[in-house]
Amino acid sequence: MKTTSPLTATTRALMTVWLISTAWTAWAAPISDPQLEKVIQHGKELFTHNTFEGNGRVCQTCHLGGGAEPGRLPDGKVIPSLANAAAIFPRFKPNQGKVFTLADQIRSCAGAALEGKAPAHGSDELNALVTYVTSLSQGKPIDMGGKPQ
C-alpha cells in the first residue's frame, strides 16, 4: 500500500481550494438582476449591430467575439480584448492631456473608428454599451490606468 506524506496531502488540498477559488473568480457570478441583464443584452446588440450612422462597421468589426477576444483593426494591427476594459478605466490620455472614462472611450471609437455619430453622454444607448463592456470585466481586479488584456 502506498502512503502519502501529510505535506503532500495538505499541499494537494490547498491547491484544490486555490484552483476552485480562482475558477470561481474568473467565472464570476451571473447577473442576478433581470433589468440589468436586459440592459447588458441591449448593449451587446448595439455592440454587434449598430453602425452609429457611420462607415458600415460595428464595434465587433474590430473587437472580435463581442469584445471578449483579442481584436484586429482594419489595417491588421492586433488589439487587446475588452475583457478588463472596465477594470482599467478611467485612464489618463497623455496625447489629449485629460482623463478618459470608459464612456468617453466608447464615444471616441464610435466617432473615429466607425466614423459615426457618437452616442450622447447619459443616453440609454451609451449607458447600455458601457454596461455591456463593463459586464465583460466582471470578476477582474480594478487596475485604473492598467494595461488592456
N, C-alpha and C positions, 0 to 999 in steps of 0.2 A: 504494500500500500504506500503510495506516495504522499508525503506530508508537505504542507505549505507553511512556510515560516509566517509568524504573525505580522511581520513587517510587510511581506508581500500581500497578504490578505487585506491589511489595512490600506496599503497603497492602492490596491485594486478597488476597494470600497470608495476611497476618496476620489479616485479617477472617475468612477462611475457617477458619483454625485456631481462632480465638476462637469462631466460631459452632459448630464441631464440638465443642469442649470444653464450651461452655455447654450444648449439646443433650445431651451425654453426662452432664453433672452433673444436669441436670433429669430425664433419663430414668432415670438410675441403673442400676446393675447389678441383674439379677434375683436373687432369693434363691436361693442355691445349696444350702442345707441343706434336704433334704426334710422333716425333722422340724419345723424352724422354719416352713416353708411350710405344713405341716399345721396348726400352731397358729394361724398367720395366718388360714387359711381357716376354722378353728373360730371365731376371734374375729369374722370377717366375718359368719358365720352368726348368731352371738349378736347382733351389732350390727343386723342386718337383720330378725331374727325373735323375739328374746327380749323379753318384756314385763316380766320380773322380778316377776311376780305383781302388777302394778300396774294402771294405768288403761287398758290395752289398747294404749298407744303403745309403739313400739320406738325405739331410738336414731335410726334412719333417718327416723322421722317428722319430726324437726326437722333432722337433719344429712343433707341430700339427697345422692344419688349415693354412698352409702356413706361419707359424710363428706368426699369429695373436692371437692364443690361447695359454694358458699355455701348456707346453710340458712335456714329460716324457723320461728320459734316459732309456737305456736298463735294468739297474738294478732296475727300478721302481721309482727312485727319480724324484719328480716333479720339473720342471724348469719353470721360468717365460716365458711369451711370449716375442716376439721381437717387440712388439708394440711401445716401446720407445727406442729401441736399438740405433738408430742413434742420438737420443737426449742425450744419456748418454756417448757417446764416443767423444773424446779419454778418456781412463781410465788408471790410474796407477796400474800396477800389482805388488804388493809388492813381491810376490814369485819369480818374474823374474827381479825385480828391474828396470823396464822400463815402459814407456808409450806405450800402445797398441791402435791402431786405429781400427775402425770397419773393415777395410780391413785385418788388422793383425788377428783379432778375427775370421773372416771367413776363412782365410787361416789355422789358428790353428785348427779349427773344421774339415775342410776337411782333413788335415793331420793326426790328432789324432783320433777324434771320428769316422770318416769314414775310417780311415787307408788308405787314398788315396793320390793322388798327388795333393798338394795344387795348385790352380791357381796362376800363376806368377803375381808379382806386375805389375800393369799397363796393364795387359791383358784385352781383351774385356770380357772374362769370369768373371774375378774378378770385373771389373767395373760394369757389369750387375748385379751381385749378390749384390754388395754394393748399387747400385741404387735401386734394388728391396727392400732390407731390409730398406733402407732409406725411401722409399715410405710408409712403414708401420708406420713410425713416423710422417707423415705429420700432422701438427697442434699441435704436442706435444711441450711443452716448453723445451728449452735447459736446461740441468741439468748435465753438464760434471762431470763425476765421481759419478753420482746419482745411484739410485737403479733400477734394471730392474723391469718392471711391469708384 
